[in-house]
Amino acid sequence: MKQYFVTKEKYNGEIVYINCDKLSGYKFTPKNTYPYEGIKINEMVIIKPSLIEKIIKRKIKNKLDFYLKIIIENLDSDDDDDTRIALGDLERYKIIIHDRYSIYLDEKYMNLLNKKINVIERELKNNLNYDKDIKQNELENNRKSR
């Protein structure tokens, strides 16, 4: 398999082959949403630390926004299943952040991120408890009315 290295500096038209396994950096697979003729990217390695940090922060922000969206949708509905799934997924994501991304992010940002995740987790748990309390009250009211 051929591997390529693309850089802006000192491009003289020749192709440079490089082994990506030896590079230390953040590896990921792009979504390939824009088709390019003759180019297919299977894996990318980002070496510049500031770019790695920006990419990871954007990725984490999008995922946390997704969980906030779930919380807002669950305020309107009575469905506990989505809340339970989101809570389990959030706990799994918390472990992923700690294992994969803590290498690239500074400690101050990781502490802030843990606080945000704990707030979202607390809200999801409160939604579950609130829904349980409402269902119990409805059952008690139905029993009393009979």
Backbone as JSON, one array per atom type, in Angstrom:
{
  "sequence": "MKQYFVTKEKYNGEIVYINCDKLSGYKFTPKNTYPYEGIKINEMVIIKPSLIEKIIKRKIKNKLDFYLKIIIENLDSDDDDDTRIALGDLERYKIIIHDRYSIYLDEKYMNLLNKKINVIERELKNNLNYDKDIKQNELENNRKSR",
  "N": [[0.84, -1.17, 0.0], [0.58, 2.19, -0.85], [1.77, 5.13, 0.71], [1.32, 8.55, 1.38], [2.71, 11.82, 1.86], [1.69, 15.0, 2.52], [2.53, 18.34, 2.2], [2.78, 21.92, 2.65], [5.06, 23.39, 2.44], [7.92, 24.05, 0.48], [7.29, 22.6, -1.94], [8.12, 20.69, -4.64], [7.07, 19.14, -6.62], [7.56, 16.41, -6.58], [6.78, 13.11, -5.41], [6.57, 12.06, -2.1], [7.23, 9.32, -0.17], [6.15, 7.95, 2.87], [6.28, 6.29, 6.0], [3.54, 5.79, 7.9], [3.2, 4.45, 10.27], [5.38, 4.86, 11.88], [5.2, 7.46, 12.66], [4.41, 9.69, 15.27], [1.44, 10.8, 16.51], [-1.91, 12.09, 16.23], [-4.14, 9.79, 15.09], [-6.69, 9.19, 12.74], [-9.68, 8.25, 10.94], [-10.96, 9.8, 8.15], [-14.25, 11.06, 7.23], [-14.81, 11.08, 4.51], [-16.7, 12.57, 2.96], [-16.78, 14.19, 0.72], [-16.47, 13.46, -2.58], [-13.52, 12.74, -4.35], [-11.92, 12.42, -7.41], [-9.91, 9.69, -7.96], [-8.66, 9.89, -5.49], [-8.56, 8.5, -2.36], [-8.91, 8.52, 1.02], [-7.76, 6.69, 3.65], [-6.69, 6.79, 6.22], [-5.61, 9.32, 8.45], [-2.88, 11.15, 9.81], [-2.23, 13.41, 12.22], [0.2, 15.66, 13.15], [0.95, 18.1, 14.23], [0.7, 19.66, 17.33], [-1.1, 21.76, 18.15], [-3.09, 21.71, 16.2], [-4.06, 19.13, 16.56], [-5.19, 19.41, 19.1], [-7.24, 21.28, 18.57], [-8.87, 19.81, 16.79], [-9.68, 17.63, 18.38], [-11.01, 18.96, 20.48], [-13.14, 20.12, 19.07], [-14.44, 17.81, 18.23], [-15.2, 16.67, 20.7], [-16.85, 18.71, 21.67], [-18.98, 18.64, 19.83], [-20.06, 16.13, 20.42], [-20.85, 16.46, 23.11], [-22.78, 18.43, 22.74], [-24.65, 16.9, 21.41], [-25.5, 15.21, 23.5], [-26.66, 17.12, 25.18], [-28.76, 17.9, 23.55], [-30.26, 15.56, 23.61], [-31.06, 15.6, 26.3], [-32.7, 17.88, 26.31], [-34.73, 17.05, 24.52], [-35.77, 14.95, 26.0], [-36.99, 16.23, 28.1], [-39.43, 16.97, 27.15], [-40.67, 14.58, 26.45], [-41.88, 11.36, 27.69], [-40.26, 9.19, 27.62], [-38.22, 6.76, 28.91], [-36.31, 5.06, 27.92], [-34.6, 6.24, 25.96], [-33.22, 8.01, 27.58], [-31.89, 6.3, 29.33], [-30.23, 4.92, 27.53], [-28.7, 7.06, 26.56], [-27.42, 7.8, 28.93], [-25.85, 5.53, 29.52], [-24.26, 5.57, 27.22], [-22.97, 8.0, 27.57], [-21.41, 7.5, 29.85], [-19.69, 5.58, 28.78], [-18.46, 7.16, 26.84], [-17.14, 8.97, 28.44], [-15.11, 7.42, 29.52], [-13.72, 6.83, 27.17], [-12.8, 9.39, 26.44], [-11.07, 9.88, 28.56], [-9.18, 7.82, 28.21], [-8.25, 7.95, 25.48], [-7.97, 10.7, 24.66], [-6.75, 12.19, 26.66], [-4.03, 12.29, 26.47], [-3.46, 14.2, 24.55], [-4.67, 16.54, 25.38], [-4.59, 19.33, 27.65], [-4.3, 19.42, 31.27], [-5.96, 21.24, 32.6], [-8.07, 21.71, 30.79], [-9.09, 19.1, 30.67], [-10.07, 18.79, 33.3], [-12.12, 20.72, 33.27], [-13.71, 19.59, 31.29], [-14.45, 17.17, 32.51], [-16.05, 18.2, 34.55], [-18.16, 19.29, 33.02], [-19.18, 16.96, 31.84], [-20.0, 15.59, 34.12], [-22.08, 17.25, 34.98], [-23.93, 16.97, 32.87], [-24.38, 14.24, 33.1], [-25.55, 14.15, 35.65], [-27.91, 15.55, 35.12], [-29.18, 13.83, 33.31], [-29.6, 11.63, 34.99], [-31.29, 12.84, 36.85], [-33.5, 13.31, 35.21], [-34.31, 10.66, 34.77], [-35.01, 9.88, 37.41], [-37.02, 11.76, 37.95], [-38.96, 11.07, 36.05], [-39.58, 8.52, 36.99], [-40.72, 9.16, 39.49], [-43.01, 10.6, 38.68], [-44.47, 8.59, 37.36], [-44.93, 6.84, 39.5], [-46.53, 8.46, 41.13], [-48.76, 8.75, 39.46], [-49.66, 6.1, 39.39], [-50.35, 5.75, 42.09], [-52.36, 7.66, 42.35], [-54.27, 6.57, 40.61], [-54.92, 4.24, 41.97], [-56.03, 5.27, 44.33], [-58.28, 6.58, 43.36], [-59.94, 4.54, 42.63]],
  "CA": [[0.0, 0.0, 0.0], [1.35, 3.42, -0.92], [1.42, 6.15, 1.67], [1.78, 9.84, 0.91], [2.87, 12.9, 2.82], [1.37, 16.25, 1.85], [2.97, 19.51, 2.96], [2.73, 23.16, 1.89], [6.39, 23.97, 2.34], [8.93, 23.57, -0.46], [6.77, 21.57, -2.84], [8.78, 20.75, -5.93], [6.38, 18.28, -7.57], [7.85, 15.0, -6.44], [6.0, 12.37, -4.42], [7.39, 11.59, -0.99], [6.63, 8.19, 0.53], [6.49, 7.98, 4.3], [5.63, 5.24, 6.76], [2.72, 6.42, 8.92], [3.26, 3.71, 11.52], [6.47, 5.38, 12.69], [4.87, 8.82, 13.08], [3.62, 9.8, 16.48], [0.45, 11.86, 16.36], [-3.31, 11.69, 16.36], [-4.59, 9.07, 13.9], [-8.13, 9.02, 12.61], [-10.16, 8.0, 9.59], [-11.91, 10.85, 7.76], [-15.56, 10.59, 6.8], [-14.84, 11.02, 3.05], [-18.01, 13.04, 2.49], [-16.64, 14.82, -0.58], [-15.75, 12.55, -3.48], [-12.46, 13.24, -5.21], [-11.56, 11.39, -8.37], [-8.57, 9.14, -7.82], [-8.12, 10.05, -4.13], [-9.34, 7.91, -1.28], [-8.1, 8.62, 2.25], [-8.14, 5.68, 4.63], [-6.25, 7.18, 7.54], [-4.83, 10.56, 8.52], [-2.08, 11.33, 11.01], [-1.97, 14.82, 12.48], [1.4, 15.72, 13.98], [1.02, 19.41, 14.89], [-0.08, 19.57, 18.58], [-2.19, 22.72, 18.23], [-4.15, 21.22, 15.33], [-4.63, 17.96, 17.25], [-6.03, 19.91, 20.18], [-8.44, 21.88, 17.97], [-9.72, 18.75, 16.24], [-10.28, 16.86, 19.48], [-11.96, 19.82, 21.18], [-14.35, 20.23, 18.24], [-15.11, 16.5, 18.27], [-15.81, 16.53, 22.02], [-17.93, 19.69, 21.76], [-20.12, 18.13, 19.06], [-20.66, 15.0, 21.14], [-21.54, 17.0, 24.28], [-23.99, 19.09, 22.23], [-25.59, 15.82, 21.13], [-26.09, 14.79, 24.77], [-27.55, 18.2, 25.62], [-29.95, 17.8, 22.71], [-31.04, 14.44, 24.15], [-31.66, 16.06, 27.55], [-33.8, 18.79, 25.98], [-35.81, 16.26, 23.95], [-36.37, 14.11, 27.05], [-37.83, 17.05, 28.97], [-40.76, 17.02, 26.55], [-41.26, 13.26, 26.31], [-41.87, 10.51, 28.87], [-39.55, 7.97, 27.25], [-37.04, 6.5, 29.74], [-35.32, 4.26, 27.2], [-33.59, 7.11, 25.36], [-32.4, 8.57, 28.66], [-31.0, 5.23, 29.81], [-29.23, 4.69, 26.48], [-27.8, 8.22, 26.56], [-26.62, 7.75, 30.16], [-24.84, 4.49, 29.31], [-23.35, 6.04, 26.18], [-22.16, 9.08, 28.15], [-20.41, 6.87, 30.72], [-18.7, 4.98, 27.89], [-17.73, 8.25, 26.2], [-16.28, 9.53, 29.47], [-13.93, 6.54, 29.57], [-12.99, 7.03, 25.91], [-12.11, 10.68, 26.53], [-9.96, 9.74, 29.5], [-8.16, 6.91, 27.68], [-7.69, 8.33, 24.17], [-7.7, 12.1, 24.42], [-6.03, 12.86, 27.75], [-2.64, 12.44, 26.03], [-3.33, 15.37, 23.7], [-5.28, 17.71, 25.99], [-3.96, 19.73, 28.91], [-5.02, 18.99, 32.48], [-6.99, 22.23, 32.9], [-9.22, 21.43, 29.92], [-9.65, 17.81, 31.09], [-10.88, 19.04, 34.5], [-13.34, 21.41, 32.83], [-14.5, 18.62, 30.55], [-15.03, 16.25, 33.49], [-17.15, 18.91, 35.21], [-19.29, 19.36, 32.08], [-19.75, 15.62, 31.7], [-20.7, 15.28, 35.37], [-23.34, 18.01, 34.99], [-24.83, 16.31, 31.93], [-24.74, 12.94, 33.69], [-26.48, 14.42, 36.74], [-29.2, 15.92, 34.53], [-29.81, 12.61, 32.78], [-30.08, 10.85, 36.14], [-32.45, 13.55, 37.4], [-34.63, 13.02, 34.31], [-34.79, 9.29, 35.06], [-35.68, 9.88, 38.72], [-38.23, 12.56, 37.83], [-39.93, 10.26, 35.32], [-40.04, 7.45, 37.9], [-41.61, 9.76, 40.48], [-44.28, 10.92, 38.03], [-45.19, 7.33, 37.12], [-45.39, 6.33, 40.79], [-47.65, 9.3, 41.55], [-49.92, 8.41, 38.64], [-50.17, 4.81, 39.86], [-50.99, 5.95, 43.39], [-53.62, 8.38, 42.12], [-55.23, 5.64, 40.02], [-55.36, 3.32, 43.04], [-56.88, 6.01, 45.26], [-59.55, 6.94, 42.72], [-60.78, 3.35, 42.49]],
  "C": [[0.89, 1.24, 0.0], [0.85, 4.4, 0.12], [2.06, 7.46, 1.24], [1.87, 10.84, 2.05], [2.65, 14.2, 2.07], [1.79, 17.4, 2.75], [2.92, 20.74, 2.06], [4.12, 23.7, 1.61], [7.23, 23.27, 1.28], [8.44, 22.44, -1.36], [7.42, 21.72, -4.2], [8.2, 19.76, -6.94], [6.65, 16.8, -7.41], [7.02, 14.39, -5.31], [6.95, 11.83, -3.36], [6.62, 10.46, -0.3], [7.08, 8.22, 1.98], [5.7, 6.89, 5.01], [4.88, 5.88, 7.93], [2.79, 5.71, 10.26], [4.33, 4.26, 12.45], [6.19, 6.79, 13.21], [4.07, 8.79, 14.37], [2.71, 11.02, 16.33], [-0.94, 11.28, 16.54], [-3.76, 11.06, 15.04], [-6.11, 8.96, 13.9], [-8.47, 8.74, 11.15], [-11.17, 9.08, 9.24], [-13.21, 10.25, 7.24], [-15.69, 10.45, 5.29], [-16.19, 11.43, 2.5], [-17.95, 13.71, 1.13], [-15.85, 13.91, -1.5], [-14.71, 13.28, -4.32], [-12.07, 12.11, -6.15], [-10.11, 10.97, -8.15], [-7.97, 9.26, -6.43], [-9.08, 9.42, -3.14], [-8.44, 7.9, -0.04], [-8.63, 7.62, 3.26], [-7.79, 6.11, 6.06], [-5.44, 8.48, 7.45], [-4.08, 10.59, 9.84], [-1.78, 12.81, 11.13], [-0.82, 14.89, 13.48], [1.46, 17.02, 14.78], [0.13, 19.42, 16.14], [-1.25, 20.55, 18.65], [-3.37, 22.29, 17.35], [-4.84, 20.0, 15.94], [-5.61, 18.43, 18.32], [-7.33, 20.51, 19.64], [-9.4, 20.82, 17.45], [-10.42, 17.98, 17.35], [-11.3, 17.7, 20.24], [-13.26, 19.97, 20.39], [-15.14, 18.93, 18.28], [-15.84, 16.31, 19.6], [-16.99, 17.48, 22.15], [-19.17, 19.2, 21.01], [-20.82, 17.0, 19.8], [-21.41, 15.49, 22.38], [-22.81, 17.75, 23.87], [-25.07, 18.06, 21.9], [-26.27, 15.36, 22.42], [-27.02, 15.86, 25.34], [-28.86, 18.19, 24.83], [-30.86, 16.67, 23.21], [-31.75, 14.86, 25.44], [-32.86, 16.96, 27.25], [-34.98, 18.03, 25.39], [-36.51, 15.43, 25.01], [-37.2, 14.92, 28.03], [-39.26, 17.08, 28.46], [-41.44, 15.66, 26.51], [-41.14, 12.47, 27.62], [-41.08, 9.22, 28.64], [-38.27, 7.82, 28.08], [-35.94, 5.78, 28.97], [-34.22, 5.12, 26.59], [-32.66, 7.68, 26.42], [-31.43, 7.52, 29.18], [-29.89, 4.94, 28.8], [-28.21, 5.82, 26.47], [-26.9, 8.21, 27.79], [-25.52, 6.7, 30.04], [-23.8, 4.92, 28.28], [-22.44, 7.14, 26.72], [-21.08, 8.52, 29.07], [-19.31, 6.22, 29.88], [-17.84, 6.06, 27.24], [-16.75, 8.91, 27.18], [-14.98, 8.72, 29.59], [-13.08, 6.71, 28.32], [-12.19, 8.32, 25.95], [-10.89, 10.54, 27.43], [-8.83, 8.89, 28.9], [-7.48, 7.45, 26.42], [-7.19, 9.76, 24.1], [-6.9, 12.8, 25.51], [-4.55, 13.07, 27.4], [-2.45, 13.78, 25.32], [-3.85, 16.65, 24.34], [-4.61, 18.05, 27.32], [-4.88, 19.41, 30.1], [-6.16, 19.95, 32.83], [-8.25, 21.97, 32.07], [-9.88, 20.1, 30.31], [-10.51, 17.97, 32.34], [-12.19, 19.72, 34.15], [-14.28, 20.45, 32.11], [-15.17, 17.62, 31.49], [-16.18, 16.91, 34.24], [-18.38, 18.98, 34.31], [-19.98, 18.0, 31.94], [-20.53, 15.24, 32.96], [-22.03, 16.01, 35.46], [-24.35, 17.35, 34.06], [-25.3, 14.97, 32.49], [-25.76, 13.12, 34.82], [-27.87, 14.77, 36.2], [-29.92, 14.7, 33.95], [-30.36, 11.74, 33.91], [-31.29, 11.5, 36.78], [-33.68, 13.32, 36.53], [-35.19, 11.64, 34.57], [-35.56, 9.25, 36.37], [-37.0, 10.64, 38.68], [-39.32, 11.77, 37.11], [-40.47, 9.13, 36.2], [-41.01, 7.98, 38.94], [-42.97, 10.08, 39.89], [-45.1, 9.65, 37.81], [-45.72, 6.74, 38.42], [-46.58, 7.14, 41.28], [-48.91, 9.0, 40.75], [-50.52, 7.08, 39.08], [-50.89, 4.95, 41.19], [-52.32, 6.68, 43.24], [-54.68, 7.48, 41.51], [-55.76, 4.67, 41.06], [-56.32, 4.0, 44.01], [-58.23, 6.32, 44.65], [-60.47, 5.74, 42.57], [-61.41, 3.09, 43.79]]
}
